[in-house]
Amino acid sequence: MTVWVATTRRGRPNERAQNATLLRVYDLTARRVRIDSTTAKSYVGVSEDGLFQFGHRKEHRPDLPPLKINQSTLDPLGLPLSTTVVSGERADDPLYVPEIRKVQAMLQQSGVLYVGDCKMAALATRAYLAASQDHYLCPLPAVQMPAATLHALLEPVWAGEQALMPVYRAPVTASDKPQHIANGFSDQVTLTSAEGLAWQEQRLVVQSLKHAAAQHKRLDQRLQQAEQDIARLNQRGRGHKRLDEAQAHAAVDAILAQHQVSTLLVAAYPVDTHTTRTRAYLGRPAREVTTVSVTVRTRLDPAADAQTVRGLGWRVFVSNDLVLEVGEAVLADREESLIERGFNRLRGKLLGLTPLYLCSTTRIQGLIRLLAIGLRVLCLVEFTVREALQAKAEKRDHLDAGNPKRATARPTTEMMLRTFTGIRLIVVSLGGMDWHRMTPLNAVQSRMVGLLGFPEIIDQGLGTQSENAAFKMGEP
């Protein structure tokens, strides 16, 4: 079976046509687009002009050269809109504007919110979106928002002068309660690009409660480990070196720096001097021996600890959408898993992109774009079934093989496909004729087919149509 993937140097008409059809047929409104990149490893060698180059990779195989896949998806489906394949050593920052241009050419509309990670926060990328009458939402990296600047933004909060807006996650079912997930506030600043373009931007300062709790837990663990390491310096006996005061200071400083608690633990170095008198023996005169022992004691600085704890979990997001509320921004950022899930599907068993054994650049790009079509199918099947269940306010069980009684209103495509395991097309040759019969659908499979909008007798139709169908699966 031969598969042709149409491409051009200036664009990809197949992607544009597919997206235009999908957005129209499924009545999808492009309000929010997410952009991110991933890598795919290969066992091929590195060539000077090849796609596989050594660079930063998200897979833990530094010995294998990767290529990079930059993708834009439509929220909240995770539906791929555009896919770009570049060499593995390319940085992420310069890939955002070309990808945004492709999406803009497809959608032919303005006012779209583009969501990305901190690498999208480059001033040139934000300026391009502001000039294009589109919006952006991304967190600022530590380079653009140093700790001192962040603390200055938080001073009004700690002084009680700035009120915080609580952010709640909406309940999934009627019996669930809203979950308090974050607090935040916003302010506005004026930015100017290198080309002289000025625009208004709001900074959304957000504290994630779960992230703050996790950071607090890790901080307590680091403090505990630092105190244990320092306590070992006081051990005496065989195998333990006796340190003088200068050596003890150096050892404690190294431990505090290693665990990043130098400002939290205060160390004291009491010195104990013990003098003993030895007897004369075999011509050696009696003498006094003085032993100096340094003991390290630590204590937690309460003021420094309180100041550190109140600064945990904070992050600054920026957006030129001045009507975007803190809660909307937080919930949009929390859906980063949508595009990451698509990347995992590309590399997973169902689509199976990695590891790549192809060498031809054209074939690699064609394979990735073909699998992106498969990813679109997975997203649309999932979207259709979930929309149908939401409209009926129902859940479906017998989708989880490990717990058939567990019902869910948000089944995945993988879960639904597993329910169709065992369906076969039976072909019987008798009297010079071929008779076809499909395995009948069970109750669970019929319900899934109905949620997809197909009639429940579709299996009978397939069986009837297959009588005159000539299947040629081999390559000519």
N, C-alpha and C positions, 0 to 999 in steps of 0.2 A: 504494500500500500504506500503510495507516494503522497507526501504532504508538502504543499507549497505554501510558503509564508511570504506575502507581498510586502516589500519594503522599498523605500526610496531614500535618497541621501538627505532630502530636506524634510522628511516627515514620514509618518506611517499611516497611510490612508485606511488600512484595515482597522487600526485602533480607533480612529475617528469614526468610521462607519459603525463599528460595533458599539461604541459608547453612545453615539447618537440614537441608535435603535434601542439599546437597553434603557436609556434614560426616558425615552418616549413610551415604550411598551410597559415598563414597570412603574411609570409615573414617579420617577425619582427626581427630586429637586437638589441641585448641586449648591448647597449652602456652605458646606465645610469640606475641605480637601486636606488630606494629611500626606506629608512627604517624608520619606526616610530611605535609608539604604542598608544593604546587607552584603555579605560576601559568600562566595561559593568556592570551595576548595577543589583542587584537581591534582592528579598524579602526573600531569604532563610537565615537560621541562619549560624553563623560562627562556623566551626568545626576546630579542630587542624590541620588536614591534608587536608582540603578542598581547593578548588580554590578560594572561596569567603572569602577574608580577608580585614580587614580595612587597608587602606593605602591612598596614594595620589590618588585623582580621578579627572577627568576632568568634571564629571557631578556634579551638585550642589545638591547632596543629601548625606550629611555626615553621615546620619543615616543608609544608605544602603551599605552593603559590596560589593565591586566590584571584578571582575576578570580582568586580563590584557591580551590584545591581541596585540602581536607583529607581524608586517606584513612587507613584502618586496614587492614592486611593480615595474613594468617596466614603465619607462617614455618613451614617453609622454602620454601613454594610461591610466596610473593608474591601469594596469592589475596586479592583485595579483599573485605573484610567490610562496610565502610561507607564511604560517600562523602558529604562535605558541601561544598556550594558556598557561598562567602561573597564579599563584596566585596573588591576587590584591596588596599584600604588597611588591612585588618585585620591586627593583629599575630598571630604564631603562638602565643604563650604562652597566651592565653585559650581557644584552640581545643582544647587537649588534653583537659581534663576533660569537656566535652560529648561529644567523640568516644569517650572511654573509657566514658562512661555508655551510649552506644548499643551498644558492643560487649558490655558487661556484660549489657545487656538481651537481647541475642541469644544469648550463650553460656550464661547462667544457671549460672555456676560461678565459684568463687573459686580463688585460687592461680595465676592466669595472670600470666606475666611480660610487662610492657609495655615495649618498647624504643623509645627516641627519641633525638633529638639534644640538644644542650645547652639548647635552648629548652624542653625538657620538664623541665629541672632546677629550675624554679620551686618554691619551698618549698610553695606551696599545692597544686600538682599532686602532689608527692610525699606530702604529708600526706593528700590524698584517697585515694590508692591504698593507703597504709598503713591508713587507717580502713576501707577496703573489703575488707581481707583479701586484697588482690592485691599483686603485686610490680612493681617498676620497675627499669630499668637505663638510665642515661644518663650522659654525661660532664658534668663541671662546667665552666661557662664561666669565663673569666679573672676575671670580676667576683666570683664566689663562691670561686675558688681563685687568689688573686694569686700572683705569682712568689715572693714572700718566704715565703708559707705553704707552697708546693710545695717550696721548698728546705729548709724546716724538716722536712717529711716525709721528704725524701731524705737528710738528714744521717746517720741511722743506717745507711743503705745505704753511703754513702761512707766511713763509719767502720768498716765491716765488721761491724756489730752486727746488721744485718737481712739475712737470707738472701732470695734471689730465687728465685721459682718459674719455670722455663722453660715457655714455651707453644709447642706444636708444632701445625702444621696437618696433619691426617690425610692420608695418601697417597690419591690418586684411584684408582690402579690398584695391582695387586699388585707391579709392578716399581718403583713410585715409593717414595721414602724420605720419612719425616716431615720437614717443613721447620720449622726453628726460626725463629719469627716475632716473639717478644716475651719479655720478662721482667717479673715483677711481684710484688707482695705486697699484703696487705690488713690493715686494722685496723678496729676498730669504735668508733663514737661514738653518743651519745644525742642525738636531736633533739626539739625541742618546737615545735609549731605555734602559730599565733596563738590558736587555740581551746583550747590547753592539752593537746592530744594529744601524748603522748610515745611514741617508738618507737626501736628500735635500727636503725642503718644501718651498713653496712660500706663503707669507702672502698677501692677497688681501684686501687692506684697502679701504672701499667703503662708500660713503655717499649717502644715499637714499634721494632724494629731497622731496618726499612726506612725508617720515618719519620725516625729518628735519622740514618741515613746520608744521606737526602735533605737534612735540615736542615744537616748538616755540610758537604755539598757546596755548598749555597747560602751558608753562612757563609764558606767559602774563597773563593767567587766575590766576595762583598761585600768581603772583606779585600783581594783582588787589585785590585778596581776602585778601592777607596779609595786604595791605595798608588799606583796609576797616576794618579789625579786629583791627588794631592798632589805627585807627581813633576813634573807639568806646571807647578806653581807655580814650579819652579826654572828653567824655560826662559828663556833670555835672547835678545834680538834683536828684530827688527821685529815688532810685533803682540803682544808680551808685556809686560805692565805690570810694572814693578819695584815690589815691595811692601816697605813698611817692616815692622818687627817686629810692630806692633799689627795691621796689615792681614793679615800672614801668619797670626797667631794666629786672627783672625776667619775667614779663609778655610779653615784646617785644621779648626776646630771645626765649620764648616758641612758640610764634606765628611764628617767622622766621624759627625755626626748624621744626615746623609742616608743613609749606608750602615749605620747602627746598629752601629758598631764603636767607639764612644767609649771603652769600657772595655778594649778589646783592643789598640789601637795607641797607642804612646807616641811623641809627637813632640818633637823637639829643634830649636832655632832658633839655630844658630851664626851669629854676625855677623862678616862679613869687611869690614874697613875698608881701603880702598886710597886713598892720597894721591898725586896727580900734580902736577907743577909745569908751568905753561904759560908760554910766552915772552911778552914784551911785544910788542905789535903795534898799529901805527897809533894811538899815543897811549894805548893801554891798558896799564897796568903788568902786569908779571909777577905771577902769583898761584898759590896752591896750591889745588887742587880735591880735596875728600875725597868719595869715593863709598862709601856703606854698602850692602853686599849681604847679604841675609838668605837663607840656605839652609835648607830644611826637610828634616829626616831623620826617618824613622819606623822603629820596631822593634816586633815583636810581643811583648807581655807573656806569657811562657810560663805563669805561674801563672793569670792571668786567662783565657787561652785554654783551659787544661786544665779550669778550673772551668766555663766555658761549655759545652765539649764534653760533659762528663759529665752536664749537665742537659738535653741535647737528646733529643727524642723521648718525653718523659714526659707522661702525662695521667692525670687522676684520674676514675674512674668511681664512681658511687654506686648502691647497691642495698639494699633492705630485705629481700632474700632472703639470709639469713645463711649458708645452705649453698651458695650460688653460688660456684664456684671461679673463680680468676683466669682460667684457660684457657677456661672456658665463657663468661665475660663477654667476653673478647677475641674469640672466634670469633663470638659473637652480634652484637657491634658490627660486625665485618667483613662481615656480611651486609646492611649498609645498602644495598648495590647492588640487592638484591631489589626494594625498593619504588621506588628510583630508576629501575630498568629498567621497571617498570610505568608510571611517569610518562612515560618516553621512548616507550613503546609507545602511550600515549594521544595524545601529540603527533606520533607518527611517521606513516609512510605507511600502515601497515596499518589503524589506527583513525582517524587524521587529524582530531583535534580542532581543532588550530590551523591557520590563523587562523580565529577565529570571526567570522561575519558576521550572526549572529542578534542581535536587539534585545530580544525578549521574554524576561523573566526565567524564566517558566515553561518556555518551549521550550529555553532554555539548560540549565536544570537537568535537564529530561527527556533532552536529548541526552547530557549527561555521564553520567547514570545508565544510559542505554542502552549507551553505549560501555563503561561499567564492567562490564556483563554480557558484552560481547565480550572484555574483558580477563580475566574469569573463565574464559571458554572457552579462551583462549590458555594460561593458567596450568595448567588441568586437563589439556589435551592434552599439554603438556610433562611434567607430573608423571606421567601414566599411562605414557607411552613410556619415560621414564627409569627408573621403577620396574620396568617389564618387562625392560629391558636389564640392570638391576642384578640382578634375580632370576636371569637367565640367564647373568650374567657375560659379556656380549657387547658388541660395538661395531658400529656401522653406518657403512658408507662410502657414497660416491656421493650425499652430502647437500650437500657444498660444491661449488658450481659452479666455483670457482677451482681446487680441488684435489680431484678426485673420489676419489682414492685415500686421502685422509685419513679415518681412521675415528674415531668419537667415541662415547662412552657417554653423553654429555649433549647430545643434539641439541636445538635450539630449535624452537619451533613454526613460526617463519618459515622455517627451513631445510626442515622437513618439508613445508610448504605449497608451497614452490617446486618440489618434486619432482612435484607434481600438475599443474603447468602443462601445458596442451595437451589436457586431458580435455574432451571435447565430448559433448553430447547431440544426436544426429542425428534429425531428425523428417522422415519421408517421407510425403507424402500421395499415396495411390494407391487408386483405385477407391472413393473416398468414405471411406476409412479412413486414420487416421494411424498410422504404424509408427515406433517409437522404438528407437533403438540408442545405447548409450554406448560410448565408446572403451574398449577393454579395458585393464586395469591392467597395467603392466609389473612386473618382478620387484621393483624397489625400492619401488614404490607398494604392491604386495601385502604386502611385509614391514611397511611402516608401518601398513597397515590391520590386520594381524594383531597388532602390538604394541598397538594401541588396543583390542583385544578384539573386533573385528568379524570375521566369516568372510571368507575371501578371495574368495568369490563374491558379495560384496555389490554389486559393479558390475552383475552379471547381474540381481540382484533389483531394483535401481533401474531398470534398463532395462525389466524386465517390468512393474513397478508404474506406470511412467510412461505405459503405454499407455492407462490409464483415468484418468490424472490430468489435471485441468484447471488449468493454471497461469495465474493472473490477477495479473500483476505491476503493472498500472497502478493508479493511485489512482482510486477511484470518484468 
